[in-house]
Amino acid sequence: MDILIKNIRIIDPASNVDKISDVYISNKKIALIKKTINKKASKIIDGKNYWLFPGLTDMHCHLREPGQEEEETLLSGSLSASSGGFTRICCQPNTDPPIDNKISVRYIYDRASLCPIEILPYGAITVGRKGISIAPMEEMVSAGVIGFSDDGNCVMDSLVFRRALEYSKIFEKVVISHSEDTNLSKSGVMNEGFISTRLGVQGIPVQAENIMVYRDIQLADLTKVNLHLAHISTKESVNLIRKWKTNIKNLSCEATVHHLILTEESLKNYNTNAKVNPPLRTQNDVEALIEGLKDGTIDVIVTDHAPHSSEEKDSGLENAPFGMIGFETAVPLIFSLRKYGLTPMQLLKNLIVNPNKIIGCNIPEIKQDEEANLVIYDPDKKWIYKKENILSKSKNSPFINWELEGKVLYTIYKGEIVYNYNN
């Protein structure tokens, strides 16, 4: 398919380009970028008042396959992600069985080959994600993992984690830490504070994260390995990372969309769709995360897309699993942070440039002869996020029935339209 996009605002954080132009796509590539292009095309898109940016990367999501296909599959997850503007998503290994060997890695790639966008797997840090024995990293690297993570579980044994970091250094792959002192967070369901007390449920103190963030920073300093801290949620974590990043160049971190938007107030009515790990925190923590984005302490914004069935989520606040879906609402919610002074260019850097640097992948750009992985976005489109329109197999989102401003209209992957809002 040849696609001609007319008169669109190009925002490319890799090259720091922000301009209005025409773009012509042919043979899976960006064939031409000019102020005015007069070519025949099988599809012509009027881009006036729209934005064009490179396909987004989500370096932290959960796709449930193998083992929990009733909640999500690689195909359903990738369709959901494409509708949110993502053309590259990186799935965590907390499947059943876990992705902790070369056979399971190859399974992911085999299934991903049938999907409309790129899916890249992490391998587990430890066998079975149990935190006891280091997983066979070499064979997983040969099968194509982009890094290592036990996400959902913290590697509590500091010596095991140190040895895993040192072993991973051979392969120059990033290690992702789920920083949680489970001795402190055990049985907790939400942020420890006034609201948890009022609801009569066990809380998770901020120290459960802060203590492990400090430990993980120290181990990153000791081993000199590329360490990425997942889903940072507390003010103190941000302050610790800010302090140590000046001296530790191999340290990076992320914040989720929901931790940037929501607070513990979302659980006041026992809303299990707002139950996540780490838990939603206070407004002070949210403001600290936003400051961390502004000054570059936080490198990446992720969805932490975590599908769960309605039956599980309807089992009560104490019994419901942690996690919410996030692909389809991510972009308008992220761009709503412009009200804090963050520019579209800054926010897109957290979704395109930085995640790909961390996982060691090519950084998508909008330039001639580049593979056409692109998003056409209407920043002014207002729409209601309806349960019946969700493409994910699971519907566990606290944003259902929210009015959102800004909508992905088209997602293009390798020159083909893989999502069209109007179809």
N, C-alpha and C positions, 0 to 999 in steps of 0.2 A: 504494500500500500504506500502510495506517495501522499504525503500530508503537507498542506500549506497552511501555516498559521499567520494570520495577518495582524499587524498593528498591535502587538502584545508587549507588555512590560516584562522584560527579561531580568530576573534577579538571580545572579550566579555567585554564591559566596566563595567558591574556589578562586575565581578570577576577580572578585569584587566588582563585577559589572552590574550596573543598574541602568537600563536604557529601554527605549521602545523601538521595536524592529519587527521585520518579518522573518519567519523561519521556515525553511523547506526541508522536509524529511524524505529520504529515498534510500532504498536498499539497507534498511535498518539503521542508517546513520543520519546525522545532521549534515545535509549536503550543502546548505547555503544559509548564511545569515546576512541580511542586508536591510537597509531602510525600506526599500520597496522591491518586492520580488514578483515578477509576472511570469508564472509558470503554470502549466496545466497540472492538476493533481486529482487523485481519486476522491480526496476529501479536503475541503477548504473550511477552515475554522476562523471566524471573525473573533479576534482576540482583544478587541477594544474593551478597556476597563478590566481586563483580566491580567493575571500574573502567570509567567512561565518560569519554573525553576526545575533543577535536576530532580530525578527520582530520589525519594527519601530513604534513609537507612534506619531501621529499628534494630539496634544491637542487643535488645533484651526482650524476648517474648517466649511464650509457652504454647506449643502446638499440640500437645497431648498424644500424638501418634509416635510410637506404638503404645497400645494398651488402654487408652481412654478415648477411642474414636467417637463415642457417643457425645463427647463434649466438644471435640474439635479434631479435624484431620489437617494434614498439610495442605490439602486442596482447599478446604473451606477456610482455613486460616489465611491462606495466600489470597483468596478472593476478597476476604474482608480487608486484608492489608492493602490490596491494590485500590480498593474504593477509598482508602484513606491517603493515597498518594505515595505509598511505599513500594519501591521496586527491589529492595533487598532487605530481608529480615533474617535475624540470627536466632535460632531456637535453642533454648536451654535443654539440658540433658535429663531433666526430672520426669522422664517417661517411665513406662512400665512394660518391659524392663528398661533400666536407665541406659543412656548412650555412654557406655563405658568400655567399649571394645570396637575393633575395626568392623565387625559384622554389622553392628547396629548403626555405625556411621555410614556404611555403604547402603544400608536400608534407607536411611534418610535421603541420601542423594538419588537413589533409584526412584523413590516416591516424589521427590522434589522435581525431577525431570518432567513430570506430568503437570506441573503447576505453572500459572501464568507469569510469575515473577521469580526472582532468585531467592532460594532458601539455603542458608549456611548453618551448619550445626556446630555447637560446642561439644567437647567431650568432658566427661566427669573428671574431677580432680582425684577422687578416691573411688575405689571399687564399690559399686552399689550406692554411691553417695553416702556411705556410712561413716566416713571420717577416720577410717582405721588404716587401710592399705592404699598406697598410691596406685591409681589406675595405669594401665599400659599406655602411656602417653605416646611413645614412639610409633606404635602401630596405628593409633588413632590419627596422628599427624600424617602418616603415610596414606591414610584413607581420606584425609581432607578436612579435619577439624580446624576451626579458626582460632581456637583458644580453649581454655579449661575453666569449668565452673561446677560447683556443687549447689548451685542456687536453689533456694528453698531450705537448704541445710548449711549451717556454718561448720567449717572444719575446726572443731573446738580444740583439738590437740595442737598446741603451738609447734611442737617438734615435727609432727606429721606435715603441718602446713609449710613449715620452713623447708623441709626436704622436698615437698612437691614444688615449691617455688624454685628451688635450686635445680631440680630435674627439668622443669619446664624451660629453664634458661637455655638448654641445649638446642631447643627447637625455635626459640625466639617467638613464642606465642604468648599472648596476653593471658593472665590468670585473673579471673573475676571472683571477688570475695563477697560472700553474703555475711556481712559483719553483724553478728547477733550472738550475744552471750545467752545461750539457751537456759542456763541455770537461773538467770534473772527473768527471762521472758516466759518461762514454762507456765502453761495453763492460761496465759494472758490472751485477751481477745481484742483489746484496743489500747489506745494511749492511756497511761496511768495518770489520773488527775480527777478533777471535780466531776466531770461527766461520767467517767467509769464508776466512781463511787455512787453517784446518783442513780445510775442504771443497775447497780448491784452486781457488776461483773469484774472479773480479775483484770487488772491493768498491766501494761507492758511499760516499764519506766524507760526514759530516754537513755539512761545509763547502759541498758542492754546493748544499744547500738554504739554509744560513745566509747565504751571500754574496748570493744572489739575493733572499732575504727582505729583507735590508738595502737592496739597491738598490731594490726595489719600494716599500718604505716611504718612501724618500727621494723617489721619483717621485710617490707619493701626496701627500706634503707639498708638493712643488713645484707640482703641477697642481690640487690640491684636489678631485680626482675621487673618487667612491665606489669604492674598491679593496678587493676581497675576496681574501684569500690562501687558496688551496686547500690541502687535505690537509696541514696542518702536522704535522711528525713529530719534530722535535728539541727538546731542552731549550733550546738557545740561541735557536731561533726563537721559542719561547714568551716567553723573557726579553726579546728584542728588541721583540716586539709589545707586551708589557706596558709596557715603558718608553715607547714612542712613542705608544701609544693615549691617553695622558693629554693629549697636545697635538694629535693628529691625529684629529679626530672622524669623518672619512670613511673610516676604516680598520676592516675587520672580517676575521675568519678562521674557519676550520673545522677540525675534526679528524674523521677517519673512525672508524667503529666499530672496524675491525680494528686501527688504531693505538692505540686505547684499551684493547684487550683482549690483543693478541698481541705477542710480541717476536721478535727474530731467531732465538730458540731453535726456532721453528716450522719453520725450514728445515734443521735439523740432519740430517734424513734425506732431504735433497734433495726436499722436498715442494714441487712447483712450484705447487700451489694457494695457497701462502703467499708466492709471488713477486709483489710489488706495487711500484708506483712512486708516491711515494717508498717506499723499502724499510722493512720492519718494523725497528724500532730496538731499543734496550736497555731494561731495566726502569727505569733512571733517566729515560729519555725518556718512557716511559709515565707515570711518576709526575708528571713535569713537565706533561704534557698534562692529567692529572686535576686538578692544582692550577690550571691555566689555566681549566678548566671551573668550578672552585669559585669563583674570584675574578672571573670574567667576562671574562678575557682572550680566551678562545675563545668565540665567539658561537654556533656552530652545530655540530651533529653530523650527518654525512652518511654515506651508504653507499658512495659511489663504486662502485656496482654496475657491474662490468665483465665481461660474459660472454665466455667463450672456449670453443672446442670441445675435446673430450677429446683429439683428435689433436694439436692445438697444445700443450696443456698436458702431454701425454705425451712431448714431444720433448726432454726433458732440461732441467736447471736453466738452462743457459746459453742455450738456444734458445727456451725457452717464453716466451710473451708475458707482460707484467705484467698483474695484475688478478685480482680475485675477485668472485663474485656476493655480494649482501648484503641484498637486500630482506627475505627471509623470516626471517632470524635477527636482524635489527637490534634490534627492541624488547626481547626478553628479554636480549640481551647488554648493551644500554644500561642497562636497569633493574638489571642485576647490579652496576652501579657504585654502587648505594646502599650497598654495603659500605664505601665510602670516605666516607660521610657526605653524599652528594648525595641530595636528596629527589626524589620523583617530579615535584613541581612544577618544580623547577629543571631537571630533565632534559627535561621536556616543553616548557619555554620554548625550549630549544635545538632542538627539533624542530617547533615551531609558530610561536611569536611572532617570534623573531629571523630565521629564514630568510625569512619573508614581508615583514618590514620591509626586509631587504636587497634583495630582488628587486622590491619595490614592489607587492606583492599584498595583498589583504584578509587580515586575520588571523582565522582561524576562531574562533568562540566558541560556548559552549553557553548560549544565551539565547533567549527567545521571539522568534519571527519570523525567526530566523537560519536560513539554509539548513542542512539536516540532513546534515552531513558529519562522521561520528562513528565512534568505535572502541569496541567492547566487549571488554574485556581481562580474562583470568583471571590474576592475578599469582602464583597458587600451582600452576597446571597444569604438571606435569612431562611432557616429551615428548622423543623422540629425533628429531633432524634426519636423516631418511633420504633417500638419493639418489633412491629411486624416487618420493618424494612431492614433489620439487622442481617447482615450476610454471614456473620459468625454462627456456628451451630448453637452456641450458648448466648444467653441474653442477660448475663449478670453485670449490669452497668447502673451506677447511681445517676447517670446523666440522661436516662430515658425520660422523655417528655420535656427536656430542656430545649429552649430556643437557642440555636447557635448561629453565629454570624461568620460566614465564610464557608465555601464548599468546594471540594475537589470536583471538577467537571469531567476531566479526562486524566487517565493515567496511561502513559505510553511506555512500553518496554520493548526494547530492540526493534523500534520502529513500528510496532503494532499497538493499536488501542486495546488495552486489556481491561479498562474500565471506562464506561461512558455513563454519566449521571442521567442523561436523557433517555437511555434505553432500558 
